[in-house]
Every structure is written in structure tokens, then in C-alpha cells.
């Protein structure tokens, strides 16, 4: 319906909830785009019910990225690209509650890490945790809009966007500012969702995920603090995405193409999520234990995702990538060539 700008689920929601649903929509529309984004990220209470909370999933990421289940990408990248370098200056864009910056600071490579996010509650939480762990002299957290903040030219040795780049638009403008802000030889390091924009899942993704949900035992599909079970996923309408969080996956499917235009991409490590991300969303807590049956189901889920990517039925929705600064003249030439191809 209108290229999924609205869909039957929106209509049914209005039909079943009536004026209450319409009032909620009107309330969201009355707030600015920036305030709706802030509202979406004001909550810092995050239950462990997503794929990133499952220890076996994290080990899987490590194997796919570093080749070793106990070596996270922070250590892998630092050893491979930052060897013999110290007192580095870094910037983290969209840092959230700050747990990734703590990982980078712990590597003892960085003199300063400037970290910004639009959510004050999350920055407050990050500041407190950095203070508790003794990293407050290294990490400088600040509430800021990445499009309005100053980014000095040739200032940073490394810039991070970890789970945040898919929330930024216009992306092309920001990426060029990032390239300009890096020192010669500096790195732009991302850990990102690069799947369908606005979570417009492919038919094949939906088919596979719902097929798996139909055979998983009910005890592994129970929603967080609920007796209800997860029966299926849907492709959310674009209107719903815009109302809930205008920044969510706003240009996600453009990320890799734009990065290749603006930076020298030296390494890309895909780590899946094309099935596991939405399959485990809301039910990840059921796989936190080392129970043998749960482990067998997880192994099956991993095999399904691996096979579908190997056969190129699906591509990876998540990647870690290391990108090197490209000189301005090279960026302009590449953008001009790409523009000519599109005409």
C-alpha cells in the first residue's frame, strides 16, 4: 500500500484501538523530528532480550570478524592497524551509553576520546560509568548533534561510528566531514547495520524468520516478562518507522556505497544478522543460559544464516569495516566519476 508507506497493520491498529491510536499518532506528529529522535533514545533501561545480549552470538561475531571467539573487534583492529601507535585522539559519533568507548580506552592506545550523542540520559549514564571505571580522564562525553557540532580539520587519528551511522542523514555530508576531520593516514572505523533502509525487510528474510519461529519451541519464543510468545515478524510501514524514530535505518542501505566513494576501505568483515537480528529481537533472553537444548537451537539458527549467506540468497546486514582517510582531491574525483555513471 503506497510502497509500504502505510500498511494493513497500521489500518488494523487504528481499527482496534480507535481514537487512542489516532491520538498517539497526532501526539508524535506534533513533536519535531529532533525531539522524536530524542524521545526514542531517552530510555536507558535495556532488557537483555536482543541478539547482541546472547553470549554465543557475541562469540559468533568474534569468530566472523577476528577469527577467534574470544577476540573482539576492538582488539583485532588495534593490533592490526594501530600497532606501535599511542596517544591517539579519537572521536565517537552517537556513543549512546558509552560501553564501546570503554573498550577502546582499555586498549591504552588513546590519549583522548571525544564521544557525543543526542540523548542526555545516555550521556549522563556514560559519564557515570566512565568515572566508576577510571576512564573519565580519557573519554570526554558530551551531548551534541553531529550535524551541528564543530569537527576540526585534520584533528583525529580515528573516528568511530558503532551502531550509530545508520541513524544519520544526510549521510553523504557527514561522511565527507569525517574524512576531512581525519589526519593523514587516519581511520574511520564502523560497526554498523547496513541492511534495508527503514527496516524494509526482504520477502526472503521474512519467509525464513517466520518459518523458523513456527518450529521453535514456545519456551524459546516467550517475550520478556510476559506469557505471550513471538509468532512472526512483519515489514514495518515507513510511516510507523518515521513516527517511532525518524532516524532509524534512515539511509542504512546506502552506507557501504557511500563509504567506498569517500574513503579507502581497507577491510570489511560481515557478521550476519540478516536472520538472527530480527529473529531474536524480543526473545534473546531465552538463549542466555548454557542449557543444551537452547544451544542446539542456536547452532541451528547459526547454520541457517550461514548457509543462506554462503548461497548468496541473503547478504550480511551487519559489518565491521576499517576505512582510511582519502585525500580531498581523490574524493572529488571519485564522486564525479560515480555521478557520471548515474547519468
C-alpha distance (Angstrom), angle and dihedral (degrees) to the residues before:
residue distance angle dihedral
X1 . . .
X2 3.83 . .
X3 3.84 89.1 .
X4 3.79 88.1 -54.4
X5 3.79 94.4 -58.7
X6 3.79 82.8 134.4
X7 3.79 125.6 4.8
X8 3.78 142.5 -170.6
X9 3.81 91.6 -86.0
X10 3.81 90.3 60.6
X11 3.80 90.5 50.0
X12 3.81 92.3 48.1
X13 3.80 90.6 48.3
X14 3.79 90.7 55.5
X15 3.81 91.1 44.1
X16 3.81 94.5 51.5
X17 3.81 98.7 38.3
X18 3.80 98.2 33.2
X19 3.80 119.2 -176.5
X20 3.79 92.2 1.2
X21 3.80 90.0 64.1
X22 3.79 93.4 44.7
X23 3.80 90.6 49.0
X24 3.80 90.6 52.6
X25 3.81 90.9 51.7
X26 3.80 91.4 47.9
X27 3.81 90.9 49.6
X28 3.80 91.7 53.4
X29 3.79 92.8 46.3
X30 3.81 90.1 52.3
X31 3.81 90.1 62.2
X32 3.78 123.3 76.7
X33 3.79 121.5 -106.2
X34 3.82 90.6 -109.9
X35 3.81 92.4 51.5
X36 3.81 92.0 48.4
X37 3.80 88.8 54.2
X38 3.81 90.6 49.1
X39 3.80 90.2 48.5
X40 3.80 90.8 51.8
X41 3.80 91.8 54.4
X42 3.81 100.7 36.6
X43 3.80 93.6 94.5
X44 3.81 115.2 88.1
X45 3.81 95.9 176.9
X46 3.80 102.8 101.0
X47 3.82 116.3 174.6
X48 3.84 116.1 -146.8
X49 3.79 95.1 -109.3
X50 3.80 103.8 114.4
X51 3.78 134.2 86.5
X52 3.80 92.6 -101.8
X53 3.82 89.8 60.3
X54 3.83 94.8 60.1
X55 3.85 112.5 96.5
X56 3.81 93.2 -149.0
X57 3.79 90.3 52.4
X58 3.81 90.0 52.2
X59 3.80 90.6 51.2
X60 3.79 88.6 49.7
X61 3.82 90.1 53.5
X62 3.79 90.2 50.3
X63 3.81 92.6 51.5
X64 3.80 92.3 48.8
X65 3.82 93.5 47.0
X66 3.80 107.8 31.7
X67 3.80 99.9 15.7
X68 3.82 91.6 -121.3
X69 3.80 125.5 86.7
X70 3.81 93.5 -139.9
X71 3.81 98.3 45.0
X72 3.80 114.0 87.2
X73 3.78 121.4 -153.4
X74 3.82 92.5 -106.3
X75 3.81 91.0 64.4
X76 3.81 92.9 38.7
X77 3.81 93.1 53.8
X78 3.80 94.3 41.7
X79 3.80 92.6 53.2
X80 3.80 94.3 44.2
X81 3.81 102.2 39.9
X82 3.82 107.9 16.3
X83 3.79 99.7 43.5
X84 3.83 113.8 147.0
X85 3.81 90.8 6.3
X86 3.81 123.1 120.0
X87 3.80 140.4 164.6
X88 3.79 90.5 40.6
X89 3.80 122.8 171.2
X90 3.79 115.9 -136.2
X91 3.79 140.6 178.6
X92 3.80 125.7 -151.7
X93 3.79 117.5 -159.3
X94 3.80 118.5 -152.8
X95 3.80 94.1 2.8
X96 3.82 96.6 174.5
X97 3.81 111.7 -171.7
X98 3.80 90.9 -7.6
X99 3.79 103.6 -118.7
X100 3.81 94.3 132.7
X101 3.79 93.3 52.1
X102 3.82 88.0 55.6
X103 3.80 88.3 57.2
X104 3.81 92.7 51.4
X105 3.82 92.1 45.3
X106 3.80 90.2 51.4
X107 3.81 90.7 61.6
X108 3.84 89.5 69.7
X109 3.80 92.5 -133.8
X110 3.79 98.3 110.7
X111 3.77 132.0 76.8
X112 3.80 92.9 -175.2
X113 3.79 135.4 8.0
X114 3.80 114.9 -169.7
X115 3.80 107.9 -158.4
X116 3.80 125.7 -172.4
X117 3.78 137.2 -176.9
X118 3.79 135.6 166.2
X119 3.84 92.9 -130.2
X120 3.81 114.4 86.5
X121 3.83 94.4 -166.5
X122 3.78 90.1 55.1
X123 3.79 93.6 46.3
X124 3.82 90.0 49.4
X125 3.79 89.3 52.9
X126 3.81 91.7 47.3
X127 3.81 92.7 50.7
X128 3.80 91.8 51.6
X129 3.80 94.1 49.0
X130 3.81 93.0 47.1
X131 3.81 89.0 51.4
X132 3.80 91.7 49.9
X133 3.82 92.0 50.4
X134 3.79 95.3 44.3
X135 3.79 98.0 -112.6
X136 3.79 98.5 111.6
X137 3.81 91.2 105.0
X138 3.80 90.7 57.3
X139 3.80 103.6 36.9
X140 3.81 118.8 58.0
X141 3.81 108.8 -167.2
X142 3.79 119.1 -164.2
X143 3.80 138.3 171.6
X144 3.80 106.8 -118.5
X145 3.79 144.9 141.4
X146 3.81 107.0 -120.4
X147 3.81 90.8 -141.4
X148 3.81 93.7 54.0
X149 3.78 101.7 37.9
X150 3.78 123.3 95.0
X151 3.81 116.5 -105.4
X152 3.79 110.1 -170.6
X153 3.80 117.9 -139.3
X154 3.82 118.5 -106.0
X155 3.80 91.0 0.8
X156 3.80 109.4 119.5
X157 3.80 132.0 65.3
X158 3.80 90.7 -162.2
X159 3.79 137.0 11.5
X160 3.80 121.5 -163.7
X161 3.80 130.8 -155.8
X162 3.78 107.9 177.4
X163 3.77 115.7 171.9
X164 3.79 89.8 -22.6
X165 3.80 109.2 80.1
X166 3.80 92.4 78.8
X167 3.81 87.7 61.3
X168 3.82 95.0 59.5
X169 3.80 128.9 91.9
X170 2.99 139.8 -154.3
X171 3.78 81.1 38.1
X172 3.79 98.1 180.0
X173 3.81 91.7 59.5
X174 3.80 93.2 50.0
X175 3.79 94.9 46.3
X176 3.78 91.7 53.3
X177 3.82 90.1 50.2
X178 3.81 89.2 50.5
X179 3.81 91.4 51.6
X180 3.81 90.5 49.0
X181 3.81 92.0 49.1
X182 3.81 94.1 53.9
X183 3.77 121.1 92.7
X184 3.83 117.2 -121.9
X185 3.79 106.0 -72.5
X186 3.80 90.9 16.7
X187 3.79 121.9 145.9
X188 3.79 133.6 -127.3
X189 3.81 106.0 -156.9
X190 3.78 121.6 -167.9
X191 3.78 136.6 -176.2
X192 3.77 101.6 -174.8
X193 3.77 154.0 161.3
X194 3.80 104.2 -120.2
X195 3.80 97.6 168.6
X196 3.82 130.5 112.2
X197 3.80 116.4 -24.4
X198 3.82 113.1 -109.6
X199 3.83 88.1 7.8
X200 3.79 92.0 -76.8
X201 3.80 92.3 165.8
X202 3.78 118.1 -155.2
X203 3.79 120.4 -108.9
X204 3.81 89.2 -113.2
X205 3.81 93.0 53.4
X206 3.80 91.4 50.7
X207 3.81 91.9 45.4
X208 3.81 93.8 52.0
X209 3.81 96.4 42.2
X210 3.79 94.1 48.2
X211 3.79 90.6 44.7
X212 3.79 90.3 55.2
X213 3.81 92.2 45.6
X214 3.80 88.8 54.8
X215 3.82 91.9 61.6
X216 3.82 103.4 34.7
X217 3.83 111.7 104.0
X218 3.81 113.5 -102.3
X219 3.81 93.1 -115.2
X220 3.80 89.7 65.6
X221 3.81 93.4 48.2
X222 3.82 97.4 53.2
X223 3.80 112.2 127.6
X224 3.80 121.3 -124.6
X225 3.83 111.8 -73.9
X226 3.78 90.9 -11.9
X227 3.77 140.8 101.9
X228 3.79 90.4 -138.5
X229 3.79 121.1 101.5
X230 3.78 131.1 -142.3
X231 3.79 109.5 -111.3
X232 3.81 104.3 171.3
X233 3.77 148.2 -17.3
X234 3.79 127.2 -122.8
X235 3.76 135.9 -158.5
X236 3.83 102.3 -102.7
X237 3.79 117.3 -131.3
X238 3.79 116.2 -107.5
X239 3.81 88.5 -123.0
X240 3.78 91.1 56.8
X241 3.80 91.1 49.4
X242 3.80 91.8 49.9
X243 3.79 92.8 47.7
X244 3.80 95.7 46.8
X245 3.80 98.3 41.9
X246 3.83 119.4 -12.6
X247 3.80 89.5 -162.1
X248 3.81 98.4 55.3
X249 3.81 111.8 119.1
X250 3.80 87.9 -27.7
X251 3.82 95.1 161.0
X252 3.79 101.3 -0.3
X253 3.80 96.9 134.6
X254 3.83 90.2 54.7
X255 3.79 96.3 54.2
X256 3.80 101.5 92.7
X257 3.80 95.4 42.4
X258 3.81 92.0 51.2
X259 3.79 93.6 44.8
X260 3.79 90.0 53.5
X261 3.81 89.5 51.6
X262 3.79 95.5 51.0
X263 3.83 107.1 29.8
X264 3.77 139.2 37.9
X265 3.81 100.4 -108.7
X266 3.79 105.6 -148.0
X267 3.81 100.1 174.9
X268 3.80 138.2 8.9
X269 3.79 121.6 -172.2
X270 3.83 113.8 -171.8
X271 3.79 114.6 -157.1
X272 3.78 105.1 -179.3
X273 3.78 124.5 -124.7
X274 3.79 91.1 157.0
X275 3.81 88.8 118.3
X276 3.80 105.0 9.4
X277 3.81 97.1 53.7
X278 3.80 98.0 64.0
X279 3.80 96.1 24.1
X280 3.82 92.5 61.1
X281 3.80 95.6 35.8
X282 3.80 106.9 122.1
X283 3.82 94.3 3.7
X284 3.80 103.5 58.4
X285 3.81 91.5 107.8
X286 3.80 89.3 70.7
X287 3.81 89.2 67.6
X288 3.81 99.6 49.1
X289 3.80 94.7 98.1
X290 3.79 127.8 78.4
X291 3.81 91.2 -124.8
X292 3.82 108.5 148.0
X293 3.81 96.2 -129.4
X294 3.82 92.0 51.0
X295 3.81 89.3 48.4
X296 3.81 91.3 52.2
X297 3.80 91.4 52.1
X298 3.80 91.1 48.5
X299 3.80 90.8 50.5
X300 3.79 89.2 52.7
X301 3.80 91.4 50.1
X302 3.80 90.7 50.6
X303 3.81 91.0 50.0
X304 3.81 92.5 50.9
X305 3.81 93.1 51.2
X306 3.80 92.6 44.4
X307 3.80 92.8 49.7
X308 3.81 94.8 48.2
X309 3.81 90.9 50.3
X310 3.79 92.3 44.5
X311 3.80 90.4 52.7
X312 3.83 88.7 46.1
X313 3.80 92.4 -122.5
X314 3.78 86.4 125.9
X315 3.79 133.7 17.7
X316 3.79 127.1 -142.4
X317 3.80 114.7 -82.4
X318 3.81 92.4 -161.6
X319 3.80 131.9 50.9
X320 3.76 142.0 171.2
X321 3.80 110.3 -144.7
X322 3.78 135.1 -179.0
X323 3.80 114.2 -152.3
X324 3.78 128.4 -176.3
X325 3.79 125.5 -144.0
X326 3.77 113.4 -94.9
X327 3.78 120.1 -150.7
X328 3.81 114.6 -105.1
X329 3.81 95.7 -113.3
X330 3.81 90.5 53.4
X331 3.81 90.9 50.4
X332 3.80 92.2 51.7
X333 3.81 92.1 48.0
X334 3.81 92.2 49.4
X335 3.83 92.5 47.7
X336 3.82 90.3 49.1
X337 3.81 92.2 51.0
X338 3.80 92.4 48.2
X339 3.81 90.5 48.1
X340 3.82 90.4 52.8
X341 3.84 90.9 51.0
X342 3.81 90.2 54.5
X343 3.82 93.5 54.6
